[in-house]
Amino acid sequence: MASGHHDNEAYEKQKKAVWVATAIMGVVTIAEVAIALNWPEGWGRGVLNLLFILMSAVKAIFIVGEFMHLRYEMRAMMISILAPCLFLIWFLIAFMMEGESWAQLRHFWGA
């Protein structure tokens, strides 16, 4: 009988965690939509894009941590999963910057 009570407590705890996660994700998403709809015309699009990237990264980290249970793993496992992701993001940014440089040089030399 005691194990049934423990299972019910664990279930209720997990259910509460899912509702909290859903609320956090909903608030961040509503904030993104509100910002997108009310962004002043005179402000730069780069700032808006950076803000969306940061908010999306927050949601992605939260999803990986909570729903993929990475937050409950050992530190070494977290690092072995997250480090390649950070390098991938760095590579994408570096390749986009390199591509833009090549495009500017191609335009400069008239090719």
C-alpha angles and dihedrals in degrees: 000000000000093000090056090054091048091049090051091051091049090048092050091048092051092045090053091049091053092050092048090049091048091050093050092048090047093051092049091047093048089049090052092051093045091050092048093051096044102039109135115242095230095057119091123266089220091066090049092049092048090050091052091048091051094047091047090050090052090052092046093050090048092050093049092046099044109026098032089043094231089135089066096050129096117280094246091055091049091052093046090055100038100042095065089047091054091048090050091054090047091050092050092051092046093049092048091051091047091049091051090050091052091048091052092048091048090052091045094052092043097240 
